[in-house]
Amino acid sequence: MDKNLQFSQLFKDHAPKGSYYIHQGDLIMHPFYFVEEYLKKEYPAENLNKFEEGISFYNRLKDVQAQAFRRFEFEYCLIPQNKIIYLNEVVNILLTIRNQITRSSQSNFYNDDYLGLIRIVLQDILKEIFVSYHLDLNNSNRTVLSKWFYLKESIVSFSFTSHIDEKRLKDLYKEYLVRPEFIAYSDSFDTFKCLFEGRRMENKINWIDQKSSLFLFIRLLRNYKIIRNTKNKHWLITSEFFLLKGETLVPADFLNQKETQNQEKRKNLIAFVNHLVD
């Protein structure tokens, strides 16, 4: 079986027992195993001295990098629990590989150009993880990566397209979101209100129903023009401001997601936005 079609051992360690997602047979060790495979062999130095061969090798590296990152995102989406553990184990492995590259460059075993390209690819992976998943990194990994990368801008919440009376919003919140148990009764209305004030995150909203109903909720806010145009950042904002049953979310969690077809749930969510439009 093509390794590009397999899950990693790291995923298997955290996937539900008996998960039908896991392929039979040998598994790769982690989503970015290709970096280690490249480090097992010395690339002929003369091949990189020619532009055509050098750029061809680099393009192949970047293609494999993209495939590996998609595998990582896919595995992350499928793990129902232990997402944070999985993420930080991946980062720990990548940092270990980075240290290995540093030691290898000092040993002169590898061609410097070859090693430099591998290092660039590895840095790109770490940067993409840091930018997309910084909230779920543990303190140690966040500290290390923040020395190399920074976030260009803070993510702010949605903004209402028109003024909504706070008391009215609170009543609708209780009636159509808390009572039907989309949001826990213990959650603060002030936290929910921040979702529409164009603010940076202070606390997350814990959506205690299914992801399919959260997906519909955000889609309704957009379709009914309750919130201002986010320039296609709505899933990024959603993952920043919501937990799903206590678990963190990432934008990729909403890839290929379908709306809930439960009529009672749809009725309540549609009623919430309809009352905001009235």
Disulfide bonds with the S-S distance in Angstrom:
none
